[in-house]
Amino acid sequence: MNGPGEFISIAEMTGVIRPLDAWVLREPCRQQVRWRADGLDVKMAVNVSPAKVDSDEFIVNLDCTMEETGIERGQLELEITEGLSMDMSKPSVRTS
């Protein structure tokens, strides 16, 4: 394996990218909730690609994940992958 790009391409070709995307968002949220229960007041940051953030599916998954894990809205930061955001021709941030 040569790097993340190849890994992501294989995940997309084999159809595991959607469950993988959901896991990559859900697990950090669960961990942050556990840390807060243990008295650690930290924010969790998750890297996402601009292409994912701009999809309705991502927004639904984000809402469901936050509800499922119980993470507070102010405790999760989404970091947009810089390399891809430079190439995007339309804005990738939604307000709702």
C-alpha positions in Angstrom: 0.0 0.0 0.0 1.5 3.4 -1.0 -0.6 5.7 1.1 -4.0 7.1 2.1 -5.0 7.8 -1.5 -4.6 4.2 -2.5 -6.3 3.0 0.6 -9.3 5.3 0.0 -9.5 4.2 -3.6 -9.6 0.5 -2.6 -12.2 1.2 0.1 -14.4 3.0 -2.5 -14.0 0.2 -5.1 -14.8 -2.5 -2.6 -17.8 -0.6 -1.1 -16.5 -0.3 2.4 -16.0 3.5 2.3 -19.5 4.4 3.7 -19.2 2.2 6.8 -15.6 3.3 7.2 -16.6 7.0 7.0 -19.3 6.4 9.6 -16.8 4.6 11.9 -14.2 7.3 11.5 -16.7 9.9 12.7 -18.4 7.8 15.4 -15.4 6.4 17.3 -13.8 9.7 18.1 -17.2 11.0 19.3 -17.6 8.0 21.6 -14.1 8.5 22.9 -14.7 12.2 23.6 -17.8 11.4 25.6 -15.9 8.8 27.7 -13.1 11.3 28.4 -15.7 13.9 29.5 -17.3 11.3 31.8 -13.8 10.7 33.3 -13.4 14.5 33.9 -11.3 15.4 30.9 -12.7 18.5 29.2 -11.3 18.2 25.6 -12.7 18.9 22.2 -12.5 16.2 19.5 -11.4 17.1 16.0 -12.1 14.9 13.0 -10.6 15.4 9.5 -13.1 15.2 6.7 -12.8 15.9 3.0 -14.7 18.8 1.5 -16.5 16.4 -0.9 -17.9 14.5 2.1 -19.0 17.7 4.0 -20.9 18.9 1.0 -23.1 15.8 0.8 -26.6 15.4 2.4 -25.5 11.9 3.5 -22.7 13.4 5.6 -25.0 15.9 7.3 -27.5 13.1 8.2 -24.7 10.8 9.4 -23.2 13.7 11.5 -26.6 14.4 13.1 -27.2 10.7 13.8 -23.7 10.2 15.2 -23.9 13.1 17.5 -27.3 12.0 18.8 -26.2 8.3 19.2 -23.0 9.2 21.1 -24.3 12.1 23.1 -21.4 14.3 22.2 -22.2 18.0 22.8 -22.1 20.2 19.7 -19.4 22.5 21.0 -17.1 19.5 21.7 -16.7 18.4 18.1 -14.6 20.2 15.5 -14.6 19.2 11.8 -11.3 19.9 10.1 -11.5 20.2 6.3 -8.7 18.4 4.5 -6.6 21.2 3.1 -5.3 19.6 -0.1 -8.8 18.9 -1.4 -10.3 22.1 -0.1 -7.9 24.1 -2.3 -9.3 22.4 -5.4 -13.0 22.8 -4.6 -14.8 25.3 -6.8 -17.9 25.7 -4.6 -18.2 26.4 -0.9 -18.2 23.3 1.3 -19.7 24.7 4.5 -23.4 24.5 5.2 -25.3 26.3 7.9 -28.4 24.6 9.1 
